[in-house]
Amino acid sequence: MARGMTLEERSFVNLVNFFKPELMRVMEGEPVEDVIPQKSTRRTLRNHGVLVKRKVLVTEEAKKVLKDE
């Protein structure tokens, strides 16, 4: 684990990296329902701050992680 990173922060980074191909497609404008068809997965991503609630967009924090990798 990187220094200065909490377990929660590291878990967020890992989650974003795991779904990186899907999140990149969503950022390019594809409907999230087509990219991530499982509702439970979309809910998990929203609950962990990767997707914006009520709007299916990638959060700014997740975008930063995607650009850093």
PQR file with spaces between the fields and no chain letter, atoms N, CA, C, O and H, PARSE charges and radii, in Angstrom:
ATOM       1  N    MET     1       0.853   -1.179    0.000 -0.4000 1.5000
ATOM       2  CA   MET     1       0.000    0.000    0.000 -0.0000 2.0000
ATOM       3  C    MET     1       0.896    1.239    0.000  0.5500 1.7000
ATOM       4  O    MET     1       1.918    1.281    0.685 -0.5500 1.4000
ATOM       5  N    ALA     2       0.504    2.223   -0.762 -0.4000 1.5000
ATOM       6  CA   ALA     2       1.269    3.467   -0.845 -0.0000 2.0000
ATOM       7  C    ALA     2       1.213    4.202    0.487  0.5500 1.7000
ATOM       8  O    ALA     2       0.211    4.151    1.199 -0.5500 1.4000
ATOM       9  H    ALA     2      -0.326    2.190   -1.318  0.4000 1.0000
ATOM      10  N    ARG     3       2.293    4.877    0.806 -0.4000 1.5000
ATOM      11  CA   ARG     3       2.333    5.649    2.048 -0.0000 2.0000
ATOM      12  C    ARG     3       1.329    6.779    2.006  0.5500 1.7000
ATOM      13  O    ARG     3       1.106    7.402    0.967 -0.5500 1.4000
ATOM      14  H    ARG     3       3.107    4.918    0.227  0.4000 1.0000
ATOM      15  N    GLY     4       0.723    7.034    3.165 -0.4000 1.5000
ATOM      16  CA   GLY     4      -0.211    8.123    3.276 -0.0000 2.0000
ATOM      17  C    GLY     4      -1.587    7.819    2.707  0.5500 1.7000
ATOM      18  O    GLY     4      -2.441    8.703    2.647 -0.5500 1.4000
ATOM      19  H    GLY     4       0.904    6.528    4.008  0.4000 1.0000
ATOM      20  N    MET     5      -1.808    6.598    2.294 -0.4000 1.5000
ATOM      21  CA   MET     5      -3.089    6.227    1.716 -0.0000 2.0000
ATOM      22  C    MET     5      -3.823    5.329    2.708  0.5500 1.7000
ATOM      23  O    MET     5      -3.286    4.325    3.175 -0.5500 1.4000
ATOM      24  H    MET     5      -1.114    5.880    2.343  0.4000 1.0000
ATOM      25  N    THR     6      -5.055    5.707    3.017 -0.4000 1.5000
ATOM      26  CA   THR     6      -5.839    4.882    3.939 -0.0000 2.0000
ATOM      27  C    THR     6      -6.351    3.644    3.210  0.5500 1.7000
ATOM      28  O    THR     6      -6.302    3.563    1.983 -0.5500 1.4000
ATOM      29  H    THR     6      -5.492    6.523    2.637  0.4000 1.0000
ATOM      30  N    LEU     7      -6.837    2.694    3.979 -0.4000 1.5000
ATOM      31  CA   LEU     7      -7.401    1.488    3.394 -0.0000 2.0000
ATOM      32  C    LEU     7      -8.580    1.837    2.487  0.5500 1.7000
ATOM      33  O    LEU     7      -8.736    1.255    1.413 -0.5500 1.4000
ATOM      34  H    LEU     7      -6.877    2.760    4.976  0.4000 1.0000
ATOM      35  N    GLU     8      -9.403    2.783    2.919 -0.4000 1.5000
ATOM      36  CA   GLU     8     -10.551    3.208    2.117 -0.0000 2.0000
ATOM      37  C    GLU     8     -10.114    3.817    0.785  0.5500 1.7000
ATOM      38  O    GLU     8     -10.697    3.526   -0.260 -0.5500 1.4000
ATOM      39  H    GLU     8      -9.276    3.256    3.792  0.4000 1.0000
ATOM      40  N    GLU     9      -9.089    4.662    0.831 -0.4000 1.5000
ATOM      41  CA   GLU     9      -8.583    5.282   -0.399 -0.0000 2.0000
ATOM      42  C    GLU     9      -8.001    4.234   -1.340  0.5500 1.7000
ATOM      43  O    GLU     9      -8.228    4.273   -2.549 -0.5500 1.4000
ATOM      44  H    GLU     9      -8.616    4.899    1.680  0.4000 1.0000
ATOM      45  N    ARG    10      -7.247    3.297   -0.769 -0.4000 1.5000
ATOM      46  CA   ARG    10      -6.630    2.243   -1.597 -0.0000 2.0000
ATOM      47  C    ARG    10      -7.701    1.347   -2.213  0.5500 1.7000
ATOM      48  O    ARG    10      -7.581    0.927   -3.364 -0.5500 1.4000
ATOM      49  H    ARG    10      -7.062    3.265    0.213  0.4000 1.0000
ATOM      50  N    SER    11      -8.742    1.059   -1.445 -0.4000 1.5000
ATOM      51  CA   SER    11      -9.843    0.239   -1.955 -0.0000 2.0000
ATOM      52  C    SER    11     -10.546    0.946   -3.112  0.5500 1.7000
ATOM      53  O    SER    11     -10.924    0.311   -4.097 -0.5500 1.4000
ATOM      54  H    SER    11      -8.840    1.400   -0.510  0.4000 1.0000
ATOM      55  N    PHE    12     -10.721    2.265   -2.989 -0.4000 1.5000
ATOM      56  CA   PHE    12     -11.337    3.057   -4.057 -0.0000 2.0000
ATOM      57  C    PHE    12     -10.493    2.969   -5.323  0.5500 1.7000
ATOM      58  O    PHE    12     -11.021    2.733   -6.409 -0.5500 1.4000
ATOM      59  H    PHE    12     -10.414    2.780   -2.189  0.4000 1.0000
ATOM      60  N    VAL    13      -9.202    3.158   -5.186 -0.4000 1.5000
ATOM      61  CA   VAL    13      -8.295    3.098   -6.334 -0.0000 2.0000
ATOM      62  C    VAL    13      -8.362    1.715   -6.985  0.5500 1.7000
ATOM      63  O    VAL    13      -8.416    1.607   -8.210 -0.5500 1.4000
ATOM      64  H    VAL    13      -8.773    3.350   -4.304  0.4000 1.0000
ATOM      65  N    ASN    14      -8.360    0.667   -6.173 -0.4000 1.5000
ATOM      66  CA   ASN    14      -8.439   -0.690   -6.714 -0.0000 2.0000
ATOM      67  C    ASN    14      -9.753   -0.914   -7.456  0.5500 1.7000
ATOM      68  O    ASN    14      -9.760   -1.535   -8.519 -0.5500 1.4000
ATOM      69  H    ASN    14      -8.316    0.755   -5.177  0.4000 1.0000
ATOM      70  N    LEU    15     -10.861   -0.421   -6.913 -0.4000 1.5000
ATOM      71  CA   LEU    15     -12.166   -0.569   -7.545 -0.0000 2.0000
ATOM      72  C    LEU    15     -12.193    0.139   -8.895  0.5500 1.7000
ATOM      73  O    LEU    15     -12.672   -0.417   -9.883 -0.5500 1.4000
ATOM      74  H    LEU    15     -10.855    0.083   -6.050  0.4000 1.0000
ATOM      75  N    VAL    16     -11.681    1.360   -8.935 -0.4000 1.5000
ATOM      76  CA   VAL    16     -11.639    2.123  -10.183 -0.0000 2.0000
ATOM      77  C    VAL    16     -10.755    1.409  -11.209  0.5500 1.7000
ATOM      78  O    VAL    16     -11.123    1.302  -12.379 -0.5500 1.4000
ATOM      79  H    VAL    16     -11.292    1.812   -8.132  0.4000 1.0000
ATOM      80  N    ASN    17      -9.609    0.927  -10.776 -0.4000 1.5000
ATOM      81  CA   ASN    17      -8.706    0.239  -11.703 -0.0000 2.0000
ATOM      82  C    ASN    17      -9.313   -1.063  -12.220  0.5500 1.7000
ATOM      83  O    ASN    17      -9.109   -1.417  -13.381 -0.5500 1.4000
ATOM      84  H    ASN    17      -9.311    1.014   -9.826  0.4000 1.0000
ATOM      85  N    PHE    18     -10.047   -1.769  -11.387 -0.4000 1.5000
ATOM      86  CA   PHE    18     -10.679   -3.019  -11.803 -0.0000 2.0000
ATOM      87  C    PHE    18     -11.698   -2.765  -12.914  0.5500 1.7000
ATOM      88  O    PHE    18     -11.805   -3.553  -13.853 -0.5500 1.4000
ATOM      89  H    PHE    18     -10.213   -1.481  -10.444  0.4000 1.0000
ATOM      90  N    PHE    19     -12.444   -1.666  -12.804 -0.4000 1.5000
ATOM      91  CA   PHE    19     -13.477   -1.338  -13.783 -0.0000 2.0000
ATOM      92  C    PHE    19     -13.002   -0.292  -14.801  0.5500 1.7000
ATOM      93  O    PHE    19     -13.826    0.334  -15.468 -0.5500 1.4000
ATOM      94  H    PHE    19     -12.356   -1.026  -12.041  0.4000 1.0000
ATOM      95  N    LYS    20     -11.713   -0.103  -14.924 -0.4000 1.5000
ATOM      96  CA   LYS    20     -11.169    0.930  -15.802 -0.0000 2.0000
ATOM      97  C    LYS    20     -11.697    0.861  -17.232  0.5500 1.7000
ATOM      98  O    LYS    20     -12.127    1.892  -17.748 -0.5500 1.4000
ATOM      99  H    LYS    20     -11.044   -0.612  -14.382  0.4000 1.0000
ATOM     100  N    PRO    21     -11.692   -0.294  -17.905 -0.5600 1.5000
ATOM     101  CA   PRO    21     -12.195   -0.310  -19.294  0.2800 2.0000
ATOM     102  C    PRO    21     -13.660    0.141  -19.388  0.5500 1.7000
ATOM     103  O    PRO    21     -14.029    0.883  -20.298 -0.5500 1.4000
ATOM     104  N    GLU    22     -14.479   -0.310  -18.451 -0.4000 1.5000
ATOM     105  CA   GLU    22     -15.890    0.056  -18.457 -0.0000 2.0000
ATOM     106  C    GLU    22     -16.075    1.547  -18.175  0.5500 1.7000
ATOM     107  O    GLU    22     -16.877    2.215  -18.828 -0.5500 1.4000
ATOM     108  H    GLU    22     -14.179   -0.913  -17.712  0.4000 1.0000
ATOM     109  N    LEU    23     -15.327    2.059  -17.197 -0.4000 1.5000
ATOM     110  CA   LEU    23     -15.445    3.474  -16.835 -0.0000 2.0000
ATOM     111  C    LEU    23     -14.973    4.382  -17.969  0.5500 1.7000
ATOM     112  O    LEU    23     -15.537    5.455  -18.184 -0.5500 1.4000
ATOM     113  H    LEU    23     -14.676    1.515  -16.667  0.4000 1.0000
ATOM     114  N    MET    24     -13.951    3.956  -18.686 -0.4000 1.5000
ATOM     115  CA   MET    24     -13.474    4.741  -19.818 -0.0000 2.0000
ATOM     116  C    MET    24     -14.558    4.803  -20.898  0.5500 1.7000
ATOM     117  O    MET    24     -14.756    5.850  -21.514 -0.5500 1.4000
ATOM     118  H    MET    24     -13.493    3.084  -18.512  0.4000 1.0000
ATOM     119  N    ARG    25     -15.252    3.703  -21.129 -0.4000 1.5000
ATOM     120  CA   ARG    25     -16.338    3.693  -22.122 -0.0000 2.0000
ATOM     121  C    ARG    25     -17.477    4.617  -21.689  0.5500 1.7000
ATOM     122  O    ARG    25     -18.062    5.311  -22.520 -0.5500 1.4000
ATOM     123  H    ARG    25     -15.092    2.852  -20.629  0.4000 1.0000
ATOM     124  N    VAL    26     -17.794    4.628  -20.391 -0.4000 1.5000
ATOM     125  CA   VAL    26     -18.843    5.519  -19.883 -0.0000 2.0000
ATOM     126  C    VAL    26     -18.415    6.970  -20.069  0.5500 1.7000
ATOM     127  O    VAL    26     -19.225    7.809  -20.463 -0.5500 1.4000
ATOM     128  H    VAL    26     -17.319    4.064  -19.715  0.4000 1.0000
ATOM     129  N    MET    27     -17.159    7.270  -19.791 -0.4000 1.5000
ATOM     130  CA   MET    27     -16.660    8.638  -19.964 -0.0000 2.0000
ATOM     131  C    MET    27     -16.701    9.075  -21.428  0.5500 1.7000
ATOM     132  O    MET    27     -16.830   10.264  -21.718 -0.5500 1.4000
ATOM     133  H    MET    27     -16.501    6.589  -19.471  0.4000 1.0000
ATOM     134  N    GLU    28     -16.592    8.120  -22.346 -0.4000 1.5000
ATOM     135  CA   GLU    28     -16.646    8.433  -23.777 -0.0000 2.0000
ATOM     136  C    GLU    28     -18.077    8.609  -24.270  0.5500 1.7000
ATOM     137  O    GLU    28     -18.298    8.952  -25.432 -0.5500 1.4000
ATOM     138  H    GLU    28     -16.487    7.154  -22.110  0.4000 1.0000
ATOM     139  N    GLY    29     -19.059    8.372  -23.382 -0.4000 1.5000
ATOM     140  CA   GLY    29     -20.435    8.663  -23.736 -0.0000 2.0000
ATOM     141  C    GLY    29     -21.347    7.465  -23.909  0.5500 1.7000
ATOM     142  O    GLY    29     -22.533    7.640  -24.188 -0.5500 1.4000
ATOM     143  H    GLY    29     -18.879    8.094  -22.438  0.4000 1.0000
ATOM     144  N    GLU    30     -20.833    6.247  -23.755 -0.4000 1.5000
ATOM     145  CA   GLU    30     -21.702    5.074  -23.871 -0.0000 2.0000
ATOM     146  C    GLU    30     -22.626    5.000  -22.658  0.5500 1.7000
ATOM     147  O    GLU    30     -22.212    5.331  -21.547 -0.5500 1.4000
ATOM     148  H    GLU    30     -19.869    6.104  -23.529  0.4000 1.0000
ATOM     149  N    PRO    31     -23.857    4.576  -22.856 -0.5600 1.5000
ATOM     150  CA   PRO    31     -24.781    4.439  -21.714  0.2800 2.0000
ATOM     151  C    PRO    31     -24.269    3.396  -20.720  0.5500 1.7000
ATOM     152  O    PRO    31     -23.889    2.290  -21.105 -0.5500 1.4000
ATOM     153  N    VAL    32     -24.264    3.759  -19.456 -0.4000 1.5000
ATOM     154  CA   VAL    32     -23.724    2.866  -18.438 -0.0000 2.0000
ATOM     155  C    VAL    32     -24.494    1.546  -18.380  0.5500 1.7000
ATOM     156  O    VAL    32     -23.923    0.510  -18.038 -0.5500 1.4000
ATOM     157  H    VAL    32     -24.572    4.657  -19.143  0.4000 1.0000
ATOM     158  N    GLU    33     -25.784    1.577  -18.711 -0.4000 1.5000
ATOM     159  CA   GLU    33     -26.572    0.345  -18.689 -0.0000 2.0000
ATOM     160  C    GLU    33     -26.078   -0.643  -19.735  0.5500 1.7000
ATOM     161  O    GLU    33     -26.206   -1.854  -19.551 -0.5500 1.4000
ATOM     162  H    GLU    33     -26.248    2.419  -18.989  0.4000 1.0000
ATOM     163  N    ASP    34     -25.516   -0.144  -20.828 -0.4000 1.5000
ATOM     164  CA   ASP    34     -24.958   -1.012  -21.865 -0.0000 2.0000
ATOM     165  C    ASP    34     -23.570   -1.509  -21.486  0.5500 1.7000
ATOM     166  O    ASP    34     -23.201   -2.645  -21.782 -0.5500 1.4000
ATOM     167  H    ASP    34     -25.411    0.840  -20.978  0.4000 1.0000
ATOM     168  N    VAL    35     -22.811   -0.648  -20.831 -0.4000 1.5000
ATOM     169  CA   VAL    35     -21.438   -0.990  -20.468 -0.0000 2.0000
ATOM     170  C    VAL    35     -21.404   -1.895  -19.238  0.5500 1.7000
ATOM     171  O    VAL    35     -20.651   -2.868  -19.202 -0.5500 1.4000
ATOM     172  H    VAL    35     -23.111    0.275  -20.591  0.4000 1.0000
ATOM     173  N    ILE    36     -22.220   -1.576  -18.230 -0.4000 1.5000
ATOM     174  CA   ILE    36     -22.296   -2.359  -16.995 -0.0000 2.0000
ATOM     175  C    ILE    36     -23.754   -2.772  -16.816  0.5500 1.7000
ATOM     176  O    ILE    36     -24.514   -2.075  -16.144 -0.5500 1.4000
ATOM     177  H    ILE    36     -22.832   -0.785  -18.259  0.4000 1.0000
ATOM     178  N    PRO    37     -24.152   -3.900  -17.409 -0.5600 1.5000
ATOM     179  CA   PRO    37     -25.571   -4.269  -17.388  0.2800 2.0000
ATOM     180  C    PRO    37     -26.094   -4.714  -16.019  0.5500 1.7000
ATOM     181  O    PRO    37     -27.298   -4.646  -15.775 -0.5500 1.4000
ATOM     182  N    GLN    38     -25.225   -5.162  -15.136 -0.4000 1.5000
ATOM     183  CA   GLN    38     -25.675   -5.643  -13.834 -0.0000 2.0000
ATOM     184  C    GLN    38     -25.994   -4.468  -12.915  0.5500 1.7000
ATOM     185  O    GLN    38     -25.127   -3.656  -12.589 -0.5500 1.4000
ATOM     186  H    GLN    38     -24.246   -5.218  -15.335  0.4000 1.0000
ATOM     187  N    LYS    39     -27.251   -4.399  -12.508 -0.4000 1.5000
ATOM     188  CA   LYS    39     -27.699   -3.304  -11.640 -0.0000 2.0000
ATOM     189  C    LYS    39     -26.956   -3.305  -10.310  0.5500 1.7000
ATOM     190  O    LYS    39     -26.643   -2.242   -9.774 -0.5500 1.4000
ATOM     191  H    LYS    39     -27.955   -5.059  -12.773  0.4000 1.0000
ATOM     192  N    SER    40     -26.671   -4.484   -9.775 -0.4000 1.5000
ATOM     193  CA   SER    40     -25.976   -4.567   -8.487 -0.0000 2.0000
ATOM     194  C    SER    40     -24.563   -3.998   -8.587  0.5500 1.7000
ATOM     195  O    SER    40     -24.073   -3.382   -7.641 -0.5500 1.4000
ATOM     196  H    SER    40     -26.925   -5.348  -10.211  0.4000 1.0000
ATOM     197  N    THR    41     -23.915   -4.201   -9.717 -0.4000 1.5000
ATOM     198  CA   THR    41     -22.568   -3.647   -9.915 -0.0000 2.0000
ATOM     199  C    THR    41     -22.624   -2.132  -10.013  0.5500 1.7000
ATOM     200  O    THR    41     -21.792   -1.438   -9.428 -0.5500 1.4000
ATOM     201  H    THR    41     -24.313   -4.701  -10.485  0.4000 1.0000
ATOM     202  N    ARG    42     -23.609   -1.614  -10.756 -0.4000 1.5000
ATOM     203  CA   ARG    42     -23.757   -0.151  -10.845 -0.0000 2.0000
ATOM     204  C    ARG    42     -24.046    0.443   -9.472  0.5500 1.7000
ATOM     205  O    ARG    42     -23.516    1.499   -9.126 -0.5500 1.4000
ATOM     206  H    ARG    42     -24.285   -2.178  -11.230  0.4000 1.0000
ATOM     207  N    ARG    43     -24.879   -0.229   -8.694 -0.4000 1.5000
ATOM     208  CA   ARG    43     -25.206    0.246   -7.339 -0.0000 2.0000
ATOM     209  C    ARG    43     -23.946    0.267   -6.470  0.5500 1.7000
ATOM     210  O    ARG    43     -23.715    1.227   -5.734 -0.5500 1.4000
ATOM     211  H    ARG    43     -25.308   -1.088   -8.974  0.4000 1.0000
ATOM     212  N    THR    44     -23.145   -0.774   -6.553 -0.4000 1.5000
ATOM     213  CA   THR    44     -21.899   -0.836   -5.780 -0.0000 2.0000
ATOM     214  C    THR    44     -20.981    0.314   -6.159  0.5500 1.7000
ATOM     215  O    THR    44     -20.395    0.957   -5.287 -0.5500 1.4000
ATOM     216  H    THR    44     -23.333   -1.554   -7.150  0.4000 1.0000
ATOM     217  N    LEU    45     -20.851    0.577   -7.452 -0.4000 1.5000
ATOM     218  CA   LEU    45     -19.995    1.681   -7.903 -0.0000 2.0000
ATOM     219  C    LEU    45     -20.529    3.030   -7.430  0.5500 1.7000
ATOM     220  O    LEU    45     -19.748    3.914   -7.078 -0.5500 1.4000
ATOM     221  H    LEU    45     -21.326    0.056   -8.160  0.4000 1.0000
ATOM     222  N    ARG    46     -21.847    3.195   -7.419 -0.4000 1.5000
ATOM     223  CA   ARG    46     -22.431    4.443   -6.888 -0.0000 2.0000
ATOM     224  C    ARG    46     -22.191    4.553   -5.390  0.5500 1.7000
ATOM     225  O    ARG    46     -21.811    5.617   -4.902 -0.5500 1.4000
ATOM     226  H    ARG    46     -22.482    2.476   -7.705  0.4000 1.0000
ATOM     227  N    ASN    47     -22.407    3.466   -4.655 -0.4000 1.5000
ATOM     228  CA   ASN    47     -22.244    3.498   -3.197 -0.0000 2.0000
ATOM     229  C    ASN    47     -20.814    3.796   -2.775  0.5500 1.7000
ATOM     230  O    ASN    47     -20.589    4.341   -1.695 -0.5500 1.4000
ATOM     231  H    ASN    47     -22.716    2.602   -5.052  0.4000 1.0000
ATOM     232  N    HIS    48     -19.850    3.444   -3.612 -0.4000 1.5000
ATOM     233  CA   HIS    48     -18.442    3.678   -3.282 -0.0000 2.0000
ATOM     234  C    HIS    48     -17.891    4.946   -3.916  0.5500 1.7000
ATOM     235  O    HIS    48     -16.686    5.194   -3.872 -0.5500 1.4000
ATOM     236  H    HIS    48     -20.033    3.001   -4.489  0.4000 1.0000
ATOM     237  N    GLY    49     -18.781    5.760   -4.513 -0.4000 1.5000
ATOM     238  CA   GLY    49     -18.363    7.063   -5.025 -0.0000 2.0000
ATOM     239  C    GLY    49     -17.661    7.031   -6.362  0.5500 1.7000
ATOM     240  O    GLY    49     -16.972    7.989   -6.713 -0.5500 1.4000
ATOM     241  H    GLY    49     -19.760    5.559   -4.548  0.4000 1.0000
ATOM     242  N    VAL    50     -17.814    5.952   -7.127 -0.4000 1.5000
ATOM     243  CA   VAL    50     -17.193    5.882   -8.449 -0.0000 2.0000
ATOM     244  C    VAL    50     -18.127    6.472   -9.498  0.5500 1.7000
ATOM     245  O    VAL    50     -17.678    7.160  -10.414 -0.5500 1.4000
ATOM     246  H    VAL    50     -18.373    5.174   -6.843  0.4000 1.0000
ATOM     247  N    LEU    51     -19.410    6.209   -9.371 -0.4000 1.5000
ATOM     248  CA   LEU    51     -20.416    6.793  -10.250 -0.0000 2.0000
ATOM     249  C    LEU    51     -21.257    7.784   -9.452  0.5500 1.7000
ATOM     250  O    LEU    51     -21.444    7.622   -8.246 -0.5500 1.4000
ATOM     251  H    LEU    51     -19.776    5.649   -8.627  0.4000 1.0000
ATOM     252  N    VAL    52     -21.759    8.804  -10.132 -0.4000 1.5000
ATOM     253  CA   VAL    52     -22.604    9.808   -9.493 -0.0000 2.0000
ATOM     254  C    VAL    52     -24.001    9.221   -9.320  0.5500 1.7000
ATOM     255  O    VAL    52     -24.547    8.611  -10.240 -0.5500 1.4000
ATOM     256  H    VAL    52     -21.607    8.935  -11.111  0.4000 1.0000
ATOM     257  N    LYS    53     -24.565    9.408   -8.155 -0.4000 1.5000
ATOM     258  CA   LYS    53     -25.917    8.928   -7.899 -0.0000 2.0000
ATOM     259  C    LYS    53     -26.916    9.712   -8.730  0.5500 1.7000
ATOM     260  O    LYS    53     -26.767   10.913   -8.953 -0.5500 1.4000
ATOM     261  H    LYS    53     -24.122    9.904   -7.407  0.4000 1.0000
ATOM     262  N    ARG    54     -27.937    8.997   -9.182 -0.4000 1.5000
ATOM     263  CA   ARG    54     -29.049    9.542   -9.966 -0.0000 2.0000
ATOM     264  C    ARG    54     -28.642    9.932  -11.384  0.5500 1.7000
ATOM     265  O    ARG    54     -29.488    9.957  -12.278 -0.5500 1.4000
ATOM     266  H    ARG    54     -28.058    8.021   -9.001  0.4000 1.0000
ATOM     267  N    LYS    55     -27.390   10.230  -11.603 -0.4000 1.5000
ATOM     268  CA   LYS    55     -26.860   10.448  -12.948 -0.0000 2.0000
ATOM     269  C    LYS    55     -25.805    9.370  -13.117  0.5500 1.7000
ATOM     270  O    LYS    55     -25.082    9.042  -12.176 -0.5500 1.4000
ATOM     271  H    LYS    55     -26.703   10.209  -10.877  0.4000 1.0000
ATOM     272  N    VAL    56     -25.724    8.846  -14.264 -0.4000 1.5000
ATOM     273  CA   VAL    56     -24.754    7.776  -14.443 -0.0000 2.0000
ATOM     274  C    VAL    56     -23.513    8.358  -15.105  0.5500 1.7000
ATOM     275  O    VAL    56     -23.289    8.213  -16.307 -0.5500 1.4000
ATOM     276  H    VAL    56     -26.311    9.112  -15.029  0.4000 1.0000
ATOM     277  N    LEU    57     -22.719    9.020  -14.277 -0.4000 1.5000
ATOM     278  CA   LEU    57     -21.484    9.635  -14.716 -0.0000 2.0000
ATOM     279  C    LEU    57     -20.354    9.205  -13.798  0.5500 1.7000
ATOM     280  O    LEU    57     -20.585    8.844  -12.644 -0.5500 1.4000
ATOM     281  H    LEU    57     -22.901    9.138  -13.301  0.4000 1.0000
ATOM     282  N    VAL    58     -19.154    9.244  -14.301 -0.4000 1.5000
ATOM     283  CA   VAL    58     -17.983    8.924  -13.499 -0.0000 2.0000
ATOM     284  C    VAL    58     -17.647   10.150  -12.653  0.5500 1.7000
ATOM     285  O    VAL    58     -17.622   11.269  -13.165 -0.5500 1.4000
ATOM     286  H    VAL    58     -18.966    9.537  -15.238  0.4000 1.0000
ATOM     287  N    THR    59     -17.388    9.944  -11.352 -0.4000 1.5000
ATOM     288  CA   THR    59     -17.087   11.064  -10.465 -0.0000 2.0000
ATOM     289  C    THR    59     -15.725   11.669  -10.795  0.5500 1.7000
ATOM     290  O    THR    59     -14.884   11.031  -11.428 -0.5500 1.4000
ATOM     291  H    THR    59     -17.409    9.035  -10.936  0.4000 1.0000
ATOM     292  N    GLU    60     -15.527   12.900  -10.358 -0.4000 1.5000
ATOM     293  CA   GLU    60     -14.252   13.582  -10.576 -0.0000 2.0000
ATOM     294  C    GLU    60     -13.106   12.825   -9.906  0.5500 1.7000
ATOM     295  O    GLU    60     -12.014   12.724  -10.464 -0.5500 1.4000
ATOM     296  H    GLU    60     -16.211   13.418   -9.843  0.4000 1.0000
ATOM     297  N    GLU    61     -13.357   12.294   -8.712 -0.4000 1.5000
ATOM     298  CA   GLU    61     -12.318   11.549   -7.994 -0.0000 2.0000
ATOM     299  C    GLU    61     -11.901   10.307   -8.778  0.5500 1.7000
ATOM     300  O    GLU    61     -10.713    9.995   -8.864 -0.5500 1.4000
ATOM     301  H    GLU    61     -14.245   12.376   -8.259  0.4000 1.0000
ATOM     302  N    ALA    62     -12.877    9.600   -9.350 -0.4000 1.5000
ATOM     303  CA   ALA    62     -12.565    8.419  -10.151 -0.0000 2.0000
ATOM     304  C    ALA    62     -11.813    8.805  -11.428  0.5500 1.7000
ATOM     305  O    ALA    62     -10.919    8.082  -11.868 -0.5500 1.4000
ATOM     306  H    ALA    62     -13.841    9.854   -9.280  0.4000 1.0000
ATOM     307  N    LYS    63     -12.179    9.946  -12.018 -0.4000 1.5000
ATOM     308  CA   LYS    63     -11.476   10.406  -13.216 -0.0000 2.0000
ATOM     309  C    LYS    63     -10.009   10.688  -12.919  0.5500 1.7000
ATOM     310  O    LYS    63      -9.140   10.401  -13.742 -0.5500 1.4000
ATOM     311  H    LYS    63     -12.905   10.533  -11.660  0.4000 1.0000
ATOM     312  N    LYS    64      -9.732   11.247  -11.745 -0.4000 1.5000
ATOM     313  CA   LYS    64      -8.348   11.525  -11.361 -0.0000 2.0000
ATOM     314  C    LYS    64      -7.556   10.238  -11.277  0.5500 1.7000
ATOM     315  O    LYS    64      -6.419   10.177  -11.745 -0.5500 1.4000
ATOM     316  H    LYS    64     -10.438   11.480  -11.076  0.4000 1.0000
ATOM     317  N    VAL    65      -8.146    9.203  -10.683 -0.4000 1.5000
ATOM     318  CA   VAL    65      -7.462    7.912  -10.556 -0.0000 2.0000
ATOM     319  C    VAL    65      -7.211    7.321  -11.936  0.5500 1.7000
ATOM     320  O    VAL    65      -6.129    6.793  -12.191 -0.5500 1.4000
ATOM     321  H    VAL    65      -9.069    9.253  -10.303  0.4000 1.0000
ATOM     322  N    LEU    66      -8.186    7.402  -12.825 -0.4000 1.5000
ATOM     323  CA   LEU    66      -8.033    6.859  -14.163 -0.0000 2.0000
ATOM     324  C    LEU    66      -6.919    7.577  -14.930  0.5500 1.7000
ATOM     325  O    LEU    66      -6.175    6.944  -15.680 -0.5500 1.4000
ATOM     326  H    LEU    66      -9.065    7.831  -12.618  0.4000 1.0000
ATOM     327  N    LYS    67      -6.804    8.878  -14.747 -0.4000 1.5000
ATOM     328  CA   LYS    67      -5.760    9.635  -15.455 -0.0000 2.0000
ATOM     329  C    LYS    67      -4.375    9.353  -14.886  0.5500 1.7000
ATOM     330  O    LYS    67      -3.387    9.404  -15.619 -0.5500 1.4000
ATOM     331  H    LYS    67      -7.408    9.392  -14.138  0.4000 1.0000
ATOM     332  N    ASP    68      -4.285    9.054  -13.574 -0.4000 1.5000
ATOM     333  CA   ASP    68      -2.993    8.809  -12.937 -0.0000 2.0000
ATOM     334  C    ASP    68      -2.419    7.452  -13.299  0.5500 1.7000
ATOM     335  O    ASP    68      -1.205    7.264  -13.222 -0.5500 1.4000
ATOM     336  H    ASP    68      -5.087    9.013  -12.979  0.4000 1.0000
ATOM     337  N    GLU    69      -3.250    6.506  -13.688 -0.4000 1.5000
ATOM     338  CA   GLU    69      -2.785    5.143  -13.977 -0.0000 2.0000
ATOM     339  C    GLU    69      -2.254    5.029  -15.366  0.5500 1.7000
ATOM     340  O    GLU    69      -1.821    3.952  -15.775 -0.5500 1.4000
ATOM     341  H    GLU    69      -4.236    6.658  -13.750  0.4000 1.0000
